[in-house]
Amino acid sequence: MKKIIITGILLILSSSIFAQEENQETFQKNELKINMSNLIAFKWVDISYERILNEESTFGVGTLFSLDSSINGIDEYRTFSITPYYRHFFSNKYAQGFFIEAFGMIHSGKTENYIYTDFPPYETIITEDKYTDLAVGISVGAKFVTKRGFIAEIYAGIGRDLLNNSAIEVVGRGGVSIGYRFK
């Protein structure tokens, strides 16, 4: 009788230990991040949500919009984008370390066209065209997560426009993001 009771207690304890290990792996599956380099350098608000699928892959979506209506600087044409992405990690740590990312980007913006007249009064006519385009691309980067769930990541990538509606054929993706991993 004692052997049966001890065996039963050991089974209950071992199942609770394995359940705790499973809970630790599935504990934090969501991330919310803001790309600080885009905010500082380009006046873009770039916020991302990422869902951890397993220890080596995640799926996320980033939303970017411009706070500056002027057309100046690098990638000056883009004013809004939605970017779904998939990341695969090459590390022993749970969904962190070096990664490769495949992304799609629906982006819109405006372009300015300059028309110069060759006759008096020799004026410059500026027209503004709006566009929406779809790009696909690839990025590489690294993600670092503290024990308390704070995130820092750095990444860079490039994509190609498929519809050729914009003045640029290539889009960039990258930056330095900070965020938090939670349940």
C-alpha positions, -999 to 999 in steps of 0.1 A, spaced: 0 0 0 28 24 9 45 17 -25 13 26 -43 9 59 -23 45 68 -28 43 60 -66 11 81 -68 27 111 -50 58 108 -73 36 108 -104 17 139 -92 49 157 -84 66 148 -116 36 159 -137 34 193 -118 72 198 -125 67 191 -162 36 214 -162 57 242 -147 83 237 -174 56 239 -201 42 271 -185 76 288 -185 80 281 -222 45 294 -231 45 322 -205 54 352 -226 42 350 -261 35 386 -271 57 416 -277 50 453 -282 78 475 -296 85 510 -309 113 517 -334 132 545 -317 156 552 -346 128 559 -371 111 582 -346 143 602 -340 158 602 -375 127 604 -398 99 615 -375 81 582 -381 60 564 -355 68 527 -361 50 504 -337 52 466 -339 33 437 -324 49 403 -325 35 369 -315 59 340 -306 49 308 -324 76 286 -309 112 288 -296 126 296 -331 99 316 -349 76 346 -346 50 364 -367 44 401 -364 30 432 -380 44 467 -379 26 500 -386 44 531 -396 31 566 -402 49 599 -407 46 628 -383 62 652 -409 42 661 -440 72 676 -459 90 655 -485 127 655 -475 154 630 -466 159 593 -471 128 574 -482 110 607 -481 80 595 -501 66 570 -477 39 584 -453 22 551 -442 30 514 -442 17 481 -428 44 454 -427 36 418 -418 67 397 -412 79 362 -402 111 357 -383 132 326 -378 158 327 -350 192 309 -350 199 307 -312 196 284 -283 176 311 -265 138 312 -266 128 334 -296 158 357 -294 193 362 -308 202 364 -345 172 362 -369 163 363 -406 130 379 -415 108 378 -446 84 407 -449 57 421 -471 49 458 -470 19 477 -482 30 514 -483 16 546 -495 29 581 -498 33 610 -521 57 622 -547 64 657 -561 69 663 -598 87 694 -610 78 708 -644 100 736 -657 86 759 -684 110 769 -712 90 801 -720 83 832 -700 76 836 -672 100 805 -667 81 791 -638 84 758 -620 51 739 -615 50 714 -587 24 686 -588 19 661 -561 9 625 -568 -2 599 -542 6 562 -546 1 528 -529 24 499 -536 33 464 -524 68 453 -516 84 421 -505 118 417 -489 142 402 -464 159 415 -432 185 403 -408 189 413 -372 193 404 -335 169 405 -306 179 407 -269 154 400 -241 160 405 -204 147 382 -177 120 407 -169 108 409 -205 124 441 -218 135 439 -255 161 456 -276 165 447 -312 184 459 -342 177 450 -378 181 461 -414 165 449 -446 156 457 -482 126 450 -503 114 455 -539 82 471 -550 60 448 -571 34 472 -586 58 500 -596 33 527 -585 58 547 -565 88 568 -576 111 544 -558 115 507 -567 133 497 -534 121 501 -499 141 499 -467 132 484 -434 153 487 -402 161 504 -370 167 500 -333 135 491 -314 128 488 -277 98 470 -262 83 445 -238 75 408 -239 43 398 -220 17 370 -216 
